[in-house]
Amino acid sequence: METLRKLERVQGMLSFMQARGISSGQSNSDRFLAEFLLFLIQPRSINLEKACHLVNEHLAKLTLLCQHSLHRLLESLVLYTSGKGSSPSLFYEENCAEFPAEIGAVKEGELNSPNIDEGFPLIGLHAMQRANSTLEDFCRSYFMFHGMEAEDPHSIFRFLPVLSFTESYIYQLDIINEKSLCLSVDEENRSGKSIGNQTNIPSEFKFISFDPLIFFLEQHGLLTERIKRELELGLEYWSLERKLCQRLTSKTKILLEDVMKAMRLKSFDYRVLHLLLYQLRDEQVNELHMEFLSVSEFLVEISDDLYDYEDDVIENSFNILRMFAKLYGPQMAPSMLAKCISELEDQYERLLRELDSDLSAKYQRRCEEATIEGGKTSGYTIGTWNIPSIIADEDSYRSQIMNSNVSAQLN
């Protein structure tokens, strides 16, 4: 009877592993992994927390499988082996069906790669440094919507660890995504030909996942379905960005609906931070504030794109003016973009009037401060736009800049 129970437990674990795509392709090896997981939760001298620590420290691939709900999984298996809980396969159906498929989809060679920081979403110093400007702007532009003062150190440092970790994680993935965009331009510059849509992107660029961040937020009681959805929309934005930029370099058709959707999604990190701040302060989400800020974010993204237009052409980055030039041609693009801006400004003004008068005045002062400071910030002045001259031949422009840089280095 005990042999049959053991066989049932192993078979249940094998079903769980197969459902998550964990398989060596050899039945003996898969059985070993199943027995190992079952062994891990057997009563022993170390507690469950220590066992979880050992799994996280030494078994990275299995950690990726379990990271979304590691403690719940192991506790359920403990109950099961003591005869008090459901089988692992039933646990999977009840609790794990929503696990993203990417968890565990890691090649063995990547786990021991010396360049693991480039391919995996580990947070590097560069990502933290880039996140700082966003965090400063977020504190100065969004804290007021919670009755908080950005100049108050207590307000900032109370929530800074979670906000900084989240934004740095997002920037780390953004760095990975940017590398994939640079590949097409670098390859085109070397070959002198358009390479079209890139399907053979190195594997590290394919490992763009918010699963560890979702796990972190869930473990700290901060994850909501809305935050999770915004993170999913962030992945969708990066996918759209790669698609649109690669179509520009390959000179294939792009769609206006893709461009406008990408623009709406582009500030997803601000919305994640804002929703997190509601959670950290245990407040209900103010939908009027979210709607107003979403329009403001759209206008800010346009302002930033105009400011960075030439750089974005060189780096093959997503930029609304680049996209409008492709859609409407160099002659019509500025007027079509001006029409888009005018419609957004009308929405902005309407929602601004619905805000509390003190908050409205404070936010407008912040926009004026940001405009004076210049550069990429959350501010702009309504009605004052400077649309740069369209670069009709981006390939020639990039080649010209590259050649001038080489000449400058030689001299």
Secondary structure, 3 states (H helix, E strand, C coil): CHHHHHHHHHHHHHHHHHHCCCCCCCHHHHHHHHHHHHHHCCCCCCCHHHHHHHHHHHCHHHHHHHCCCHHHHHHHHHHHHCCCCCCHHHHHHHHHCCCCCCCCCCCHHHHCCCCHHHHCCCCCHHHHHHHHHHHHHHHHHHHHHHCCCCCCHHHHHHHHHHHHHHHHHHHHHHHHHHHHHHHHHHHHHHHCCCCCCCCCCCHHHHCCCCHHHHHHHHHCCCCCHHHHHHHHHHHHHHHHHHHHHHHHHCCCCCCHHHHHHHHHHCCHHHHHHHHHHHHHCCCCCCHHHHHHHHHHHHHHHHHHHHHCHHHHHHHCCCCHHHHHHHHHHHHHHHHHHHHHHHHHHHHHHHHHHHCCHHHHHHHHHHHHHHHHHCCCCCCCCCCCCCCCCCCCCHHHHHHHHHHHHHHHHHC
